[in-house]
Amino acid sequence: MREGDTVSAGQVLLRILPIDADTAEHQVRAPWDGSVARAYARVEGREVKAQMLLFELFDPDSLVLRFSIDGSRTLGLAPGQRVQARFDGAPADQIELILTRAWPALEPETGQRIFEAQLPERADVAIGMAAQVRVESAVAGQGPALTTLTDTMPT
């Protein structure tokens, strides 16, 4: 498997062959349908240490935009409200998203409040891509926010 490959739940990603003849081959299988974000074990014949990170998988349909806003500008913002996002380098001008989660407390170091919005299925963005978010709060008006695109693991 290589970065960007699509995988299906149960698909064999890697076979680990034992050094000791008394030990059986071990197969690493994809836990869900998704894509390979990073592959760390690519070289045939390379030893794999216990607890070594082998792959990073993500579900492209579960990506969220996580962003923070100065706490003084977040009164009235709540899940269900619409926000506009513009991703740096993305072909689309703006994407309308709906807030799905709001952290209940401000970050003590920054005074920022964190929010998440679900991205549309198969949005043309990449994990880690920066974005500018425009929100309209019933109380606080509008303001840009620093953002990070993250992924969530299916449960």
C-alpha positions as CSV (number, residue, x, y, z in Angstrom):
1,M,0.0,0.0,0.0
2,R,1.1,3.5,-0.8
3,E,-0.1,7.0,0.2
4,G,-3.4,7.8,-1.5
5,D,-4.4,4.2,-2.1
6,T,-8.0,3.3,-1.4
7,V,-8.6,0.3,0.9
8,S,-11.6,-1.7,1.8
9,A,-12.4,-3.0,5.3
10,G,-10.6,-6.3,5.8
11,Q,-8.2,-5.8,3.0
12,V,-4.7,-7.1,3.7
13,L,-2.3,-4.0,3.9
14,L,0.8,-5.8,5.0
15,R,2.1,-9.3,5.7
16,I,4.7,-9.7,8.4
17,L,6.8,-12.8,8.0
18,P,8.4,-14.2,11.1
19,I,12.1,-14.6,11.6
20,D,11.5,-17.6,13.8
21,A,10.2,-20.7,12.1
22,D,7.9,-21.4,15.1
23,T,5.9,-18.2,14.6
24,A,3.1,-17.8,12.0
25,E,2.8,-15.0,9.4
26,H,0.8,-12.0,10.6
27,Q,-1.5,-10.0,8.4
28,V,-2.4,-6.4,9.0
29,R,-5.9,-5.6,7.6
30,A,-7.7,-2.4,7.1
31,P,-10.2,-1.8,9.9
32,W,-12.6,0.2,7.7
33,D,-13.0,1.5,4.1
34,G,-10.7,4.5,3.6
35,S,-7.5,5.8,2.2
36,V,-3.8,5.5,3.2
37,A,-2.6,8.9,4.5
38,R,0.9,7.6,5.3
39,A,2.7,4.3,4.8
40,Y,5.8,3.7,7.1
41,A,6.6,0.1,6.3
42,R,7.2,0.0,2.5
43,V,10.4,-1.9,2.1
44,E,10.3,-5.6,1.6
45,G,12.7,-7.4,4.0
46,R,12.8,-4.6,6.5
47,E,12.4,-5.6,10.2
48,V,9.4,-4.3,12.0
49,K,9.7,-3.6,15.7
50,A,6.9,-4.2,18.2
51,Q,4.5,-1.3,18.3
52,M,5.9,0.4,15.2
53,L,3.5,2.6,13.4
54,L,2.9,1.0,10.0
55,F,0.1,3.0,8.3
56,E,-2.1,6.0,8.9
57,L,-5.6,5.5,7.4
58,F,-8.5,7.9,7.2
59,D,-12.1,7.8,6.1
60,P,-12.4,10.6,3.4
61,D,-16.1,10.9,4.2
62,S,-15.5,11.7,7.9
63,L,-13.2,14.8,7.4
64,V,-14.0,17.8,9.6
65,L,-12.8,21.3,9.6
66,R,-11.6,22.2,13.1
67,F,-11.1,25.9,13.8
68,S,-10.8,28.3,16.7
69,I,-12.2,31.8,17.2
70,D,-11.4,34.3,19.9
71,G,-13.7,33.6,22.8
72,S,-15.1,37.1,22.9
73,R,-16.5,36.6,19.4
74,T,-18.2,33.2,20.0
75,L,-21.4,34.1,21.9
76,G,-24.4,32.7,20.0
77,L,-22.4,30.2,18.0
78,A,-23.7,26.7,18.3
79,P,-23.9,23.4,16.4
80,G,-26.4,23.7,13.5
81,Q,-25.3,27.1,12.4
82,R,-23.8,27.7,8.9
83,V,-20.2,28.8,8.3
84,Q,-18.4,29.7,5.1
85,A,-14.9,28.2,4.5
86,R,-12.3,29.0,1.8
87,F,-9.4,26.6,1.6
88,D,-6.0,27.8,0.5
89,G,-5.2,26.4,-2.9
90,A,-8.5,24.6,-3.3
91,P,-10.4,25.1,-6.6
92,A,-13.8,26.0,-5.1
93,D,-14.3,29.6,-4.0
94,Q,-16.2,28.9,-0.8
95,I,-17.8,25.9,0.8
96,E,-20.8,26.2,3.1
97,L,-20.5,24.0,6.2
98,I,-22.7,23.4,9.3
99,L,-21.1,23.5,12.7
100,T,-21.3,20.1,14.3
101,R,-19.4,20.5,17.5
102,A,-18.4,23.4,19.9
103,W,-16.0,22.9,22.7
104,P,-17.6,24.1,26.0
105,A,-14.6,25.9,27.3
106,L,-12.0,28.3,26.0
107,E,-8.4,27.2,25.6
108,P,-6.7,28.6,28.7
109,E,-3.5,29.6,26.9
110,T,-5.1,31.4,24.0
111,G,-8.6,32.4,25.0
112,Q,-9.9,30.7,21.8
113,R,-12.9,28.4,21.5
114,I,-12.7,25.4,19.2
115,F,-15.4,24.4,16.7
116,E,-15.8,21.6,14.1
117,A,-17.8,21.5,10.9
118,Q,-18.4,18.4,8.8
119,L,-17.0,18.7,5.2
120,P,-19.1,17.5,2.3
121,E,-18.4,14.0,1.1
122,R,-15.3,13.8,-1.2
123,A,-14.5,17.5,-0.7
124,D,-11.5,18.4,-2.8
125,V,-9.2,19.3,0.2
126,A,-6.3,17.6,1.9
127,I,-5.7,16.8,5.6
128,G,-3.7,19.7,7.1
129,M,-4.8,22.3,4.5
130,A,-5.3,25.8,5.9
131,A,-8.6,27.6,5.5
132,Q,-10.3,30.9,6.3
133,V,-13.6,30.6,8.0
134,R,-16.4,33.3,8.1
135,V,-19.0,32.8,10.8
136,E,-22.0,34.9,11.6
137,S,-22.9,34.9,15.2
138,A,-26.2,36.3,16.4
139,V,-24.4,38.2,19.1
140,A,-20.8,38.8,18.0
141,G,-20.8,39.7,14.2
142,Q,-18.3,38.2,11.8
143,G,-14.7,37.2,12.1
144,P,-12.0,35.1,10.5
145,A,-10.6,32.1,12.3
146,L,-7.4,30.1,12.1
147,T,-8.1,26.6,11.0
148,T,-6.8,23.1,10.6
149,L,-8.4,20.3,8.6
150,T,-8.5,17.1,10.6
151,D,-9.9,13.7,10.3
152,T,-12.0,11.6,12.6
153,M,-11.9,7.9,13.1
154,P,-15.1,5.9,12.6
155,T,-16.2,4.3,15.8
